[in-house]
Amino acid sequence: MTKSSAPKRYLPTSPFKAPVAPPPRQFAVGDQVTHDVYGLGRVIGIEGGIAALVDFGSTRERILSPYAKMSKL
């Protein structure tokens, strides 16, 4: 038996409420963040909501939205 990774679709005739999508994450310059690959860092630039430039100490990386592997501390 296998599990489906695709989300179940909402039917308009369903008696249950439609699932609410989480709002996109917003980062500001100076926010301390953690990344699954790069570790701890600080946001040093924002590129119009498309990407964030993050200083991880040993490297600077441009992380693209939707920031799946990055979270604010």
Biopython code that builds the backbone (N, CA, C, O; Angstrom):
import numpy as np
from Bio.PDB.StructureBuilder import StructureBuilder

atoms = [
    (1, "MET", "N", (0.832, -1.159, 0.000)),
    (1, "MET", "CA", (0.000, 0.000, 0.000)),
    (1, "MET", "C", (0.894, 1.245, 0.000)),
    (1, "MET", "O", (1.854, 1.323, 0.767)),
    (2, "THR", "N", (0.580, 2.209, -0.854)),
    (2, "THR", "CA", (1.379, 3.434, -0.943)),
    (2, "THR", "C", (0.546, 4.628, -0.505)),
    (2, "THR", "O", (-0.681, 4.625, -0.612)),
    (3, "LYS", "N", (1.233, 5.644, -0.012)),
    (3, "LYS", "CA", (0.566, 6.880, 0.379)),
    (3, "LYS", "C", (0.680, 7.890, -0.744)),
    (3, "LYS", "O", (1.730, 8.019, -1.373)),
    (4, "SER", "N", (-0.387, 8.594, -0.988)),
    (4, "SER", "CA", (-0.375, 9.642, -2.000)),
    (4, "SER", "C", (0.134, 10.931, -1.373)),
    (4, "SER", "O", (-0.342, 11.337, -0.313)),
    (5, "SER", "N", (1.095, 11.575, -2.018)),
    (5, "SER", "CA", (1.641, 12.819, -1.474)),
    (5, "SER", "C", (0.871, 14.042, -1.971)),
    (5, "SER", "O", (1.069, 15.143, -1.458)),
    (6, "ALA", "N", (0.002, 13.863, -2.956)),
    (6, "ALA", "CA", (-0.770, 14.983, -3.483)),
    (6, "ALA", "C", (-1.898, 15.335, -2.517)),
    (6, "ALA", "O", (-2.539, 14.441, -1.965)),
    (7, "PRO", "N", (-2.146, 16.625, -2.309)),
    (7, "PRO", "CA", (-3.241, 17.005, -1.412)),
    (7, "PRO", "C", (-4.586, 16.661, -2.036)),
    (7, "PRO", "O", (-4.749, 16.679, -3.256)),
    (8, "LYS", "N", (-5.538, 16.348, -1.175)),
    (8, "LYS", "CA", (-6.874, 16.032, -1.674)),
    (8, "LYS", "C", (-7.529, 17.315, -2.156)),
    (8, "LYS", "O", (-7.393, 18.368, -1.533)),
    (9, "ARG", "N", (-8.227, 17.218, -3.248)),
    (9, "ARG", "CA", (-8.863, 18.424, -3.775)),
    (9, "ARG", "C", (-10.185, 18.666, -3.063)),
    (9, "ARG", "O", (-10.818, 17.734, -2.569)),
    (10, "TYR", "N", (-10.587, 19.911, -3.019)),
    (10, "TYR", "CA", (-11.812, 20.325, -2.359)),
    (10, "TYR", "C", (-12.947, 20.306, -3.367)),
    (10, "TYR", "O", (-12.823, 20.844, -4.467)),
    (11, "LEU", "N", (-14.049, 19.685, -2.986)),
    (11, "LEU", "CA", (-15.220, 19.665, -3.847)),
    (11, "LEU", "C", (-16.181, 20.767, -3.408)),
    (11, "LEU", "O", (-16.446, 20.904, -2.214)),
    (12, "PRO", "N", (-16.703, 21.547, -4.337)),
    (12, "PRO", "CA", (-17.599, 22.653, -3.975)),
    (12, "PRO", "C", (-18.870, 22.188, -3.255)),
    (12, "PRO", "O", (-19.474, 22.962, -2.513)),
    (13, "THR", "N", (-19.272, 20.958, -3.461)),
    (13, "THR", "CA", (-20.489, 20.448, -2.826)),
    (13, "THR", "C", (-20.226, 19.831, -1.454)),
    (13, "THR", "O", (-21.147, 19.317, -0.821)),
    (14, "SER", "N", (-19.002, 19.878, -1.001)),
    (14, "SER", "CA", (-18.644, 19.298, 0.284)),
    (14, "SER", "C", (-19.249, 20.104, 1.432)),
    (14, "SER", "O", (-19.289, 21.333, 1.368)),
    (15, "PRO", "N", (-19.724, 19.418, 2.491)),
    (15, "PRO", "CA", (-20.263, 20.135, 3.651)),
    (15, "PRO", "C", (-19.161, 20.706, 4.551)),
    (15, "PRO", "O", (-19.451, 21.455, 5.483)),
    (16, "PHE", "N", (-17.915, 20.361, 4.280)),
    (16, "PHE", "CA", (-16.797, 20.829, 5.093)),
    (16, "PHE", "C", (-16.204, 22.097, 4.493)),
    (16, "PHE", "O", (-16.327, 22.346, 3.293)),
    (17, "LYS", "N", (-15.559, 22.895, 5.342)),
    (17, "LYS", "CA", (-14.930, 24.127, 4.876)),
    (17, "LYS", "C", (-13.713, 23.813, 4.014)),
    (17, "LYS", "O", (-13.032, 22.807, 4.207)),
    (18, "ALA", "N", (-13.464, 24.693, 3.070)),
    (18, "ALA", "CA", (-12.291, 24.540, 2.205)),
    (18, "ALA", "C", (-11.030, 24.750, 3.030)),
    (18, "ALA", "O", (-11.015, 25.599, 3.922)),
    (19, "PRO", "N", (-9.961, 23.986, 2.749)),
    (19, "PRO", "CA", (-8.714, 24.197, 3.480)),
    (19, "PRO", "C", (-8.138, 25.577, 3.169)),
    (19, "PRO", "O", (-8.198, 26.046, 2.033)),
    (20, "VAL", "N", (-7.589, 26.208, 4.179)),
    (20, "VAL", "CA", (-7.035, 27.544, 4.027)),
    (20, "VAL", "C", (-5.535, 27.420, 3.805)),
    (20, "VAL", "O", (-4.829, 26.774, 4.580)),
    (21, "ALA", "N", (-5.063, 28.047, 2.741)),
    (21, "ALA", "CA", (-3.625, 28.022, 2.445)),
    (21, "ALA", "C", (-2.914, 28.981, 3.398)),
    (21, "ALA", "O", (-3.397, 30.089, 3.631)),
    (22, "PRO", "N", (-1.772, 28.569, 3.952)),
    (22, "PRO", "CA", (-1.051, 29.477, 4.848)),
    (22, "PRO", "C", (-0.527, 30.680, 4.076)),
    (22, "PRO", "O", (-0.151, 30.555, 2.911)),
    (23, "PRO", "N", (-0.501, 31.852, 4.722)),
    (23, "PRO", "CA", (0.007, 33.036, 4.021)),
    (23, "PRO", "C", (1.487, 32.875, 3.717)),
    (23, "PRO", "O", (2.198, 32.192, 4.455)),
    (24, "PRO", "N", (1.964, 33.496, 2.641)),
    (24, "PRO", "CA", (3.390, 33.393, 2.321)),
    (24, "PRO", "C", (4.227, 34.015, 3.430)),
    (24, "PRO", "O", (3.822, 35.002, 4.044)),
    (25, "ARG", "N", (5.385, 33.440, 3.680)),
    (25, "ARG", "CA", (6.260, 33.943, 4.735)),
    (25, "ARG", "C", (6.895, 35.258, 4.305)),
    (25, "ARG", "O", (7.304, 35.429, 3.157)),
    (26, "GLN", "N", (6.964, 36.167, 5.246)),
    (26, "GLN", "CA", (7.575, 37.467, 4.997)),
    (26, "GLN", "C", (8.816, 37.606, 5.870)),
    (26, "GLN", "O", (8.765, 37.345, 7.072)),
    (27, "PHE", "N", (9.899, 38.006, 5.286)),
    (27, "PHE", "CA", (11.133, 38.237, 6.013)),
    (27, "PHE", "C", (11.542, 39.691, 5.836)),
    (27, "PHE", "O", (11.276, 40.299, 4.799)),
    (28, "ALA", "N", (12.187, 40.238, 6.849)),
    (28, "ALA", "CA", (12.665, 41.616, 6.798)),
    (28, "ALA", "C", (14.169, 41.619, 7.038)),
    (28, "ALA", "O", (14.726, 40.681, 7.608)),
    (29, "VAL", "N", (14.808, 42.686, 6.594)),
    (29, "VAL", "CA", (16.249, 42.829, 6.805)),
    (29, "VAL", "C", (16.513, 42.828, 8.312)),
    (29, "VAL", "O", (15.863, 43.552, 9.067)),
    (30, "GLY", "N", (17.466, 42.014, 8.734)),
    (30, "GLY", "CA", (17.816, 41.914, 10.142)),
    (30, "GLY", "C", (17.199, 40.726, 10.844)),
    (30, "GLY", "O", (17.593, 40.412, 11.967)),
    (31, "ASP", "N", (16.233, 40.045, 10.215)),
    (31, "ASP", "CA", (15.624, 38.865, 10.831)),
    (31, "ASP", "C", (16.643, 37.743, 10.950)),
    (31, "ASP", "O", (17.423, 37.501, 10.028)),
    (32, "GLN", "N", (16.634, 37.063, 12.082)),
    (32, "GLN", "CA", (17.489, 35.890, 12.256)),
    (32, "GLN", "C", (16.683, 34.687, 11.795)),
    (32, "GLN", "O", (15.526, 34.521, 12.181)),
    (33, "VAL", "N", (17.302, 33.843, 10.962)),
    (33, "VAL", "CA", (16.614, 32.712, 10.361)),
    (33, "VAL", "C", (17.441, 31.445, 10.510)),
    (33, "VAL", "O", (18.632, 31.482, 10.817)),
    (34, "THR", "N", (16.770, 30.325, 10.284)),
    (34, "THR", "CA", (17.462, 29.058, 10.215)),
    (34, "THR", "C", (17.066, 28.377, 8.910)),
    (34, "THR", "O", (15.917, 28.463, 8.476)),
    (35, "HIS", "N", (18.016, 27.709, 8.298)),
    (35, "HIS", "CA", (17.811, 27.022, 7.024)),
    (35, "HIS", "C", (18.201, 25.569, 7.196)),
    (35, "HIS", "O", (19.183, 25.273, 7.876)),
    (36, "ASP", "N", (17.456, 24.657, 6.596)),
    (36, "ASP", "CA", (17.707, 23.222, 6.740)),
    (36, "ASP", "C", (19.082, 22.817, 6.238)),
    (36, "ASP", "O", (19.663, 21.867, 6.763)),
    (37, "VAL", "N", (19.621, 23.501, 5.242)),
    (37, "VAL", "CA", (20.910, 23.137, 4.658)),
    (37, "VAL", "C", (22.043, 24.000, 5.214)),
    (37, "VAL", "O", (23.099, 23.483, 5.578)),
    (38, "TYR", "N", (21.822, 25.329, 5.279)),
    (38, "TYR", "CA", (22.896, 26.259, 5.621)),
    (38, "TYR", "C", (23.001, 26.579, 7.110)),
    (38, "TYR", "O", (24.046, 27.063, 7.545)),
    (39, "GLY", "N", (21.975, 26.332, 7.897)),
    (39, "GLY", "CA", (22.011, 26.590, 9.335)),
    (39, "GLY", "C", (21.519, 27.978, 9.693)),
    (39, "GLY", "O", (20.625, 28.516, 9.040)),
    (40, "LEU", "N", (22.114, 28.567, 10.749)),
    (40, "LEU", "CA", (21.704, 29.877, 11.244)),
    (40, "LEU", "C", (22.237, 30.994, 10.370)),
    (40, "LEU", "O", (23.359, 30.927, 9.868)),
    (41, "GLY", "N", (21.414, 32.028, 10.193)),
    (41, "GLY", "CA", (21.839, 33.161, 9.395)),
    (41, "GLY", "C", (21.017, 34.386, 9.701)),
    (41, "GLY", "O", (20.084, 34.345, 10.502)),
    (42, "ARG", "N", (21.382, 35.502, 9.041)),
    (42, "ARG", "CA", (20.663, 36.757, 9.212)),
    (42, "ARG", "C", (20.355, 37.324, 7.832)),
    (42, "ARG", "O", (21.216, 37.346, 6.952)),
    (43, "VAL", "N", (19.113, 37.783, 7.653)),
    (43, "VAL", "CA", (18.686, 38.373, 6.379)),
    (43, "VAL", "C", (19.375, 39.721, 6.218)),
    (43, "VAL", "O", (19.282, 40.586, 7.088)),
    (44, "ILE", "N", (20.073, 39.891, 5.086)),
    (44, "ILE", "CA", (20.773, 41.151, 4.825)),
    (44, "ILE", "C", (20.196, 41.903, 3.632)),
    (44, "ILE", "O", (20.616, 43.022, 3.338)),
    (45, "GLY", "N", (19.224, 41.284, 2.940)),
    (45, "GLY", "CA", (18.597, 41.957, 1.812)),
    (45, "GLY", "C", (17.349, 41.231, 1.348)),
    (45, "GLY", "O", (17.249, 40.010, 1.462)),
    (46, "ILE", "N", (16.393, 41.993, 0.822)),
    (46, "ILE", "CA", (15.156, 41.445, 0.259)),
    (46, "ILE", "C", (15.056, 41.934, -1.172)),
    (46, "ILE", "O", (15.270, 43.115, -1.447)),
    (47, "GLU", "N", (14.732, 41.029, -2.083)),
    (47, "GLU", "CA", (14.619, 41.371, -3.501)),
    (47, "GLU", "C", (13.159, 41.300, -3.937)),
    (47, "GLU", "O", (12.751, 40.352, -4.607)),
    (48, "GLY", "N", (12.377, 42.302, -3.557)),
    (48, "GLY", "CA", (10.997, 42.430, -4.011)),
    (48, "GLY", "C", (10.091, 41.265, -3.658)),
    (48, "GLY", "O", (9.149, 40.994, -4.403)),
    (49, "GLY", "N", (10.326, 40.578, -2.579)),
    (49, "GLY", "CA", (9.489, 39.450, -2.189)),
    (49, "GLY", "C", (9.762, 38.184, -2.972)),
    (49, "GLY", "O", (9.116, 37.162, -2.740)),
    (50, "ILE", "N", (10.712, 38.234, -3.900)),
    (50, "ILE", "CA", (11.042, 37.069, -4.721)),
    (50, "ILE", "C", (12.146, 36.253, -4.077)),
    (50, "ILE", "O", (12.149, 35.025, -4.159)),
    (51, "ALA", "N", (13.081, 36.936, -3.439)),
    (51, "ALA", "CA", (14.226, 36.253, -2.852)),
    (51, "ALA", "C", (14.731, 37.033, -1.642)),
    (51, "ALA", "O", (14.465, 38.225, -1.485)),
    (52, "ALA", "N", (15.465, 36.320, -0.797)),
    (52, "ALA", "CA", (16.095, 36.947, 0.361)),
    (52, "ALA", "C", (17.578, 36.631, 0.313)),
    (52, "ALA", "O", (17.964, 35.489, 0.063)),
    (53, "LEU", "N", (18.407, 37.628, 0.549)),
    (53, "LEU", "CA", (19.848, 37.435, 0.623)),
    (53, "LEU", "C", (20.182, 37.227, 2.094)),
    (53, "LEU", "O", (19.913, 38.093, 2.926)),
    (54, "VAL", "N", (20.774, 36.068, 2.413)),
    (54, "VAL", "CA", (21.013, 35.690, 3.802)),
    (54, "VAL", "C", (22.498, 35.443, 4.016)),
    (54, "VAL", "O", (23.155, 34.764, 3.226)),
    (55, "ASP", "N", (23.016, 36.015, 5.111)),
    (55, "ASP", "CA", (24.410, 35.818, 5.502)),
    (55, "ASP", "C", (24.445, 34.699, 6.536)),
    (55, "ASP", "O", (23.913, 34.845, 7.636)),
    (56, "PHE", "N", (25.074, 33.579, 6.178)),
    (56, "PHE", "CA", (25.174, 32.425, 7.062)),
    (56, "PHE", "C", (26.542, 32.352, 7.739)),
    (56, "PHE", "O", (26.917, 31.296, 8.250)),
    (57, "GLY", "N", (27.283, 33.441, 7.753)),
    (57, "GLY", "CA", (28.593, 33.473, 8.381)),
    (57, "GLY", "C", (29.684, 33.120, 7.391)),
    (57, "GLY", "O", (30.464, 33.987, 6.995)),
    (58, "SER", "N", (29.752, 31.880, 6.989)),
    (58, "SER", "CA", (30.788, 31.449, 6.062)),
    (58, "SER", "C", (30.397, 31.679, 4.601)),
    (58, "SER", "O", (31.257, 31.667, 3.719)),
    (59, "THR", "N", (29.120, 31.887, 4.346)),
    (59, "THR", "CA", (28.649, 32.071, 2.976)),
    (59, "THR", "C", (27.424, 32.979, 2.958)),
    (59, "THR", "O", (26.706, 33.095, 3.951)),
    (60, "ARG", "N", (27.199, 33.612, 1.824)),
    (60, "ARG", "CA", (25.986, 34.383, 1.596)),
    (60, "ARG", "C", (25.215, 33.682, 0.501)),
    (60, "ARG", "O", (25.766, 33.354, -0.550)),
    (61, "GLU", "N", (23.924, 33.452, 0.752)),
    (61, "GLU", "CA", (23.090, 32.734, -0.208)),
    (61, "GLU", "C", (21.848, 33.538, -0.539)),
    (61, "GLU", "O", (21.313, 34.264, 0.299)),
    (62, "ARG", "N", (21.402, 33.396, -1.767)),
    (62, "ARG", "CA", (20.152, 33.998, -2.229)),
    (62, "ARG", "C", (19.103, 32.895, -2.175)),
    (62, "ARG", "O", (19.143, 31.951, -2.964)),
    (63, "ILE", "N", (18.163, 33.018, -1.238)),
    (63, "ILE", "CA", (17.128, 32.007, -1.040)),
    (63, "ILE", "C", (15.857, 32.484, -1.734)),
    (63, "ILE", "O", (15.353, 33.568, -1.439)),
    (64, "LEU", "N", (15.340, 31.675, -2.654)),
    (64, "LEU", "CA", (14.152, 32.043, -3.423)),
    (64, "LEU", "C", (12.868, 31.733, -2.661)),
    (64, "LEU", "O", (12.809, 30.795, -1.866)),
    (65, "SER", "N", (11.836, 32.546, -2.922)),
    (65, "SER", "CA", (10.520, 32.310, -2.359)),
    (65, "SER", "C", (9.966, 31.022, -2.958)),
    (65, "SER", "O", (10.203, 30.803, -4.146)),
    (66, "PRO", "N", (9.284, 30.188, -2.282)),
    (66, "PRO", "CA", (8.487, 30.313, -1.060)),
    (66, "PRO", "C", (9.227, 29.949, 0.216)),
    (66, "PRO", "O", (8.573, 29.639, 1.212)),
    (67, "TYR", "N", (10.516, 29.968, 0.240)),
    (67, "TYR", "CA", (11.319, 29.766, 1.440)),
    (67, "TYR", "C", (10.948, 28.475, 2.165)),
    (67, "TYR", "O", (10.771, 28.479, 3.383)),
    (68, "ALA", "N", (10.830, 27.380, 1.435)),
    (68, "ALA", "CA", (10.377, 26.112, 2.004)),
    (68, "ALA", "C", (11.269, 25.593, 3.119)),
    (68, "ALA", "O", (10.772, 25.011, 4.083)),
    (69, "LYS", "N", (12.572, 25.791, 3.007)),
    (69, "LYS", "CA", (13.503, 25.234, 3.987)),
    (69, "LYS", "C", (13.995, 26.269, 4.996)),
    (69, "LYS", "O", (14.899, 25.986, 5.782)),
    (70, "MET", "N", (13.406, 27.470, 4.980)),
    (70, "MET", "CA", (13.872, 28.539, 5.852)),
    (70, "MET", "C", (12.744, 29.004, 6.761)),
    (70, "MET", "O", (11.601, 29.146, 6.325)),
    (71, "SER", "N", (13.073, 29.240, 8.036)),
    (71, "SER", "CA", (12.077, 29.737, 8.970)),
    (71, "SER", "C", (12.695, 30.812, 9.859)),
    (71, "SER", "O", (13.899, 30.819, 10.115)),
    (72, "LYS", "N", (11.831, 31.723, 10.323)),
    (72, "LYS", "CA", (12.249, 32.838, 11.175)),
    (72, "LYS", "C", (12.378, 32.356, 12.606)),
    (72, "LYS", "O", (11.570, 31.555, 13.076)),
    (73, "LEU", "N", (13.404, 32.851, 13.304)),
    (73, "LEU", "CA", (13.590, 32.509, 14.712)),
    (73, "LEU", "C", (13.005, 33.583, 15.598)),
    (73, "LEU", "O", (13.064, 33.474, 16.822)),
]
sb = StructureBuilder()
sb.init_structure("model")
sb.init_model(0)
sb.init_chain("A")
sb.init_seg("    ")
for serial, (resi, resn, name, xyz) in enumerate(atoms, 1):
    if name == "N":
        sb.init_residue(resn, " ", resi, " ")
    sb.init_atom(name, np.array(xyz, "f"), 0.0, 1.0, " ", f" {name:<3s}", serial, name[0])
structure = sb.get_structure()
